[in-house]
Amino acid sequence: MDWTAYSGALFDLDGVLTPTAIIHRRAWAEMFNGFLARYPEARPYTDDDYFAFVDGKPRYDGVRDVLVDRGITLPQGSPSDAASAETVCGLGNRKNDVFVQVLSRDGIGPYPGSQHLVDVLISRRVAMGVVSSSRNADPVLRASGLRDRFSVLVDGDVAAREGLKGKPAPDTYLRGAQLLGLDPGRCVVFEDAVSGVAAGSAGAFGLVIGVDRGVGHDKLLAAGADIVIDDLEEAIR
C-alpha cells in the first residue's frame, strides 16, 4: 500500500499486534463456563460467543451481551466489585484475574509481521498509537517489548477516565488521532474485531484495514473495512 497518503497509524492491540486474543478467549471461556454451570438450561459458552459478543468491546459490555443472549439478568455492580461478586462487573473482574494469571505465567510476544510493520513505519516517521478496549493494554505492550514504539495509548482506563464510549463507537479512535495531532482522514486503522472495524468506519478514517484472525473476511468487510489482510506484513508491500 502507498503510505505516502497517510501520516498516522492506529492499532488495536489484541489480535492485531499481539496474539493475546488466545489468552483472552481462554480466560473468557474459563470464567463463563464456570458461571454458566449453575444455569443448566443456558447454552455453554464457546469461541463463537467471543467473536459475536465480546471481541473488541469493553469488558463489562462483553459480559452483559453474553448474559443477555442467554436471558440472564444480573445487577451491573461497580468496577470495584470483588471477582466473586455475582454482578456484571464482578464477572468481568473475575475474567480479568484469570487473564492476568495466564499472562504472568506464559508471557506474550508480538506477531512477527506486526513488529516488522511497526519498525518499518518508525523508519518512515509515521506517527503511531494503540487504541484498545483492554485495561491490560500497558502490561501486554510491555510484556511484548512494544511499549516504547508507541507515543499514544488509548486503553480501557483512558476511556473510563475521559468518559469515551467504547467500540463500535468511534470515540476512542478519534481520541487517538487527536493525541497524535492528526486529522482522522490522515490515519490508518488496523482492527481484527467487527466492533473495532465499525468504530474505524464510523470515525471517517482515511483507511480501515481489517485483520482476519478468525472473524472472516466477509464479516470485516461488512462491518466497514476498506480492505482485509491476514497478517500486517501485507501492509508493507
C-alpha positions as CSV (number, residue, x, y, z in Angstrom):
1,M,0.0,0.0,0.0
2,D,1.1,3.6,-0.5
3,W,1.9,5.0,2.9
4,T,2.7,8.5,1.5
5,A,-1.0,9.2,1.6
6,Y,-1.1,8.8,5.5
7,S,0.7,10.3,8.4
8,G,-0.5,8.1,11.2
9,A,-1.5,4.6,12.1
10,L,-3.7,3.4,15.0
11,F,-3.6,-0.2,16.0
12,D,-5.9,-2.3,18.1
13,L,-3.8,-4.5,20.4
14,D,-5.2,-7.9,21.0
15,G,-5.2,-9.9,17.8
16,V,-3.6,-7.2,15.8
17,L,-0.2,-6.5,17.4
18,T,-0.1,-9.4,19.8
19,P,-1.8,-12.8,19.9
20,T,-3.4,-12.0,23.3
21,A,-6.8,-12.9,21.9
22,I,-5.8,-16.6,22.6
23,I,-5.3,-15.7,26.2
24,H,-8.5,-13.7,26.3
25,R,-10.5,-16.4,24.7
26,R,-9.2,-18.9,27.3
27,A,-9.9,-16.6,30.2
28,W,-13.4,-15.8,29.0
29,A,-14.3,-19.5,28.4
30,E,-13.0,-20.5,31.9
31,M,-14.9,-17.7,33.6
32,F,-18.2,-18.0,31.7
33,N,-18.4,-21.8,31.7
34,G,-17.7,-21.8,35.5
35,F,-20.5,-19.3,35.9
36,L,-22.9,-20.9,33.5
37,A,-22.5,-24.3,35.1
38,R,-25.2,-23.1,37.6
39,Y,-27.6,-22.5,34.7
40,P,-28.1,-25.9,33.2
41,E,-30.7,-24.6,30.8
42,A,-28.2,-22.0,29.4
43,R,-26.2,-22.7,26.3
44,P,-22.5,-23.3,27.1
45,Y,-20.0,-20.5,26.2
46,T,-17.9,-21.1,23.0
47,D,-15.4,-19.2,20.9
48,D,-18.3,-18.2,18.7
49,D,-19.6,-16.2,21.6
50,Y,-16.3,-14.5,21.9
51,F,-16.4,-13.2,18.3
52,A,-20.1,-12.4,18.4
53,F,-20.4,-10.7,21.8
54,V,-17.0,-10.0,23.4
55,D,-14.3,-9.3,20.8
56,G,-13.1,-5.7,20.8
57,K,-15.7,-4.4,23.3
58,P,-15.1,-3.0,26.8
59,R,-15.0,-5.9,29.3
60,Y,-18.3,-5.2,31.1
61,D,-20.2,-4.7,27.8
62,G,-19.0,-8.1,26.7
63,V,-20.2,-9.7,29.9
64,R,-23.6,-8.1,29.6
65,D,-24.1,-9.1,26.0
66,V,-23.3,-12.7,26.7
67,L,-25.7,-12.8,29.6
68,V,-28.5,-11.0,27.6
69,D,-28.1,-13.6,24.8
70,R,-28.9,-16.3,27.4
71,G,-31.7,-14.4,29.1
72,I,-29.7,-14.0,32.3
73,T,-30.0,-10.7,34.3
74,L,-27.5,-9.6,36.9
75,P,-27.0,-6.3,38.6
76,Q,-24.5,-4.1,36.9
77,G,-22.5,-3.6,40.1
78,S,-19.4,-1.3,40.0
79,P,-15.8,-1.7,38.8
80,S,-14.7,-2.0,42.4
81,D,-16.7,-5.3,42.9
82,A,-14.8,-8.3,44.0
83,A,-14.2,-11.0,41.4
84,S,-16.5,-13.2,43.5
85,A,-19.5,-10.8,43.2
86,E,-22.5,-12.0,41.2
87,T,-22.7,-8.8,39.1
88,V,-21.8,-7.9,35.6
89,C,-18.7,-6.1,36.9
90,G,-17.8,-8.9,39.2
91,L,-17.8,-11.4,36.3
92,G,-15.7,-9.0,34.3
93,N,-13.2,-8.7,37.1
94,R,-13.2,-12.5,37.5
95,K,-12.2,-12.9,33.9
96,N,-9.5,-10.3,34.3
97,D,-8.0,-12.2,37.2
98,V,-7.7,-15.3,35.0
99,F,-6.2,-13.3,32.2
100,V,-3.5,-11.7,34.4
101,Q,-2.6,-15.1,35.8
102,V,-2.1,-16.6,32.3
103,L,-0.2,-13.5,31.1
104,S,2.2,-13.6,34.1
105,R,2.7,-17.4,33.6
106,D,3.2,-17.6,29.9
107,G,4.1,-14.1,28.7
108,I,3.4,-12.8,25.3
109,G,5.2,-11.8,22.1
110,P,4.2,-9.7,19.1
111,Y,3.1,-11.2,15.8
112,P,6.4,-11.1,13.7
113,G,4.6,-9.4,10.8
114,S,3.1,-6.8,13.1
115,Q,6.5,-6.0,14.7
116,H,8.0,-5.7,11.2
117,L,5.4,-3.3,10.1
118,V,5.7,-1.2,13.2
119,D,9.5,-1.0,12.7
120,V,9.1,0.0,9.1
121,L,6.6,2.7,10.0
122,I,9.0,4.1,12.6
123,S,11.7,4.3,9.9
124,R,9.2,6.2,7.7
125,R,8.3,8.6,10.6
126,V,4.7,7.6,10.6
127,A,3.1,8.6,14.0
128,M,1.6,5.6,15.8
129,G,-0.8,4.8,18.6
130,V,-2.6,1.9,20.2
131,V,-6.3,2.0,20.7
132,S,-7.6,-0.9,22.9
133,S,-10.7,-1.6,24.9
134,S,-8.5,-3.6,27.4
135,R,-7.4,-2.2,30.7
136,N,-4.4,-4.5,30.5
137,A,-3.0,-2.9,27.3
138,D,0.0,-1.3,29.0
139,P,1.3,-4.5,30.7
140,V,0.6,-6.5,27.5
141,L,2.6,-4.0,25.4
142,R,5.5,-4.1,27.9
143,A,5.5,-7.9,28.0
144,S,5.7,-8.0,24.2
145,G,8.5,-5.4,24.1
146,L,6.5,-3.0,22.0
147,R,5.6,-0.3,24.5
148,D,8.3,2.2,23.6
149,R,7.3,2.2,20.0
150,F,4.0,4.0,20.6
151,S,3.7,7.6,21.7
152,V,0.0,7.3,22.3
153,L,-2.1,4.7,24.2
154,V,-5.8,5.0,24.5
155,D,-7.0,2.0,26.5
156,G,-9.9,1.0,28.8
157,D,-8.5,3.1,31.6
158,V,-8.3,6.2,29.5
159,A,-11.8,5.6,28.1
160,A,-13.2,5.3,31.6
161,R,-11.4,8.3,32.9
162,E,-12.4,10.5,29.9
163,G,-15.9,9.2,29.5
164,L,-15.3,7.9,26.0
165,K,-17.7,5.4,24.5
166,G,-16.3,2.0,23.7
167,K,-16.2,0.4,20.3
168,P,-18.2,0.2,18.0
169,A,-18.5,4.0,18.7
170,P,-15.5,5.8,17.1
171,D,-14.7,7.9,20.2
172,T,-11.5,6.1,21.3
173,Y,-10.0,6.0,17.8
174,L,-10.9,9.7,17.4
175,R,-9.2,10.5,20.7
176,G,-6.1,8.5,19.5
177,A,-5.9,10.6,16.3
178,Q,-6.3,13.8,18.3
179,L,-3.4,12.8,20.6
180,L,-1.3,12.2,17.6
181,G,-2.2,15.6,16.4
182,L,-3.7,14.3,13.1
183,D,-6.9,14.5,11.2
184,P,-8.7,11.1,11.1
185,G,-8.5,11.2,7.4
186,R,-4.7,11.0,7.5
187,C,-4.8,7.9,9.7
188,V,-5.0,4.2,9.0
189,V,-6.8,2.0,11.5
190,F,-5.9,-1.7,12.0
191,E,-8.6,-3.9,13.6
192,D,-9.4,-7.6,13.9
193,A,-12.8,-7.2,15.6
194,V,-16.1,-6.4,13.9
195,S,-16.8,-3.8,16.6
196,G,-13.4,-2.1,16.1
197,V,-13.8,-2.1,12.3
198,A,-17.2,-0.5,12.7
199,A,-15.6,2.1,15.0
200,G,-12.9,3.0,12.4
201,S,-15.5,3.2,9.7
202,A,-17.8,5.5,11.8
203,G,-14.8,7.8,12.5
204,A,-14.2,8.5,8.8
205,F,-10.6,7.4,9.0
206,G,-8.5,7.5,5.9
207,L,-8.3,3.7,5.6
208,V,-9.7,0.9,7.8
209,I,-7.8,-2.3,7.4
210,G,-9.4,-5.5,8.8
211,V,-7.0,-8.1,10.1
212,D,-8.6,-11.5,9.8
213,R,-7.5,-13.6,12.8
214,G,-10.6,-15.8,12.7
215,V,-13.6,-13.5,12.3
216,G,-13.7,-13.9,8.5
217,H,-13.1,-11.5,5.6
218,D,-16.8,-11.1,4.7
219,K,-17.7,-10.0,8.3
220,L,-14.9,-7.5,8.5
221,L,-15.8,-6.1,5.1
222,A,-19.5,-5.9,6.0
223,A,-18.5,-4.0,9.2
224,G,-16.8,-1.3,7.1
225,A,-13.2,-2.5,6.4
226,D,-11.8,-1.0,3.2
227,I,-9.5,-4.0,2.8
228,V,-8.9,-7.2,4.8
229,I,-5.5,-8.8,5.3
230,D,-4.4,-11.9,7.1
231,D,-1.1,-10.5,8.5
232,L,0.3,-7.0,8.9
233,E,3.3,-8.0,6.8
234,E,0.9,-7.5,3.8
235,A,0.6,-3.8,4.6
236,I,4.3,-3.2,4.0
237,R,4.2,-4.2,0.3
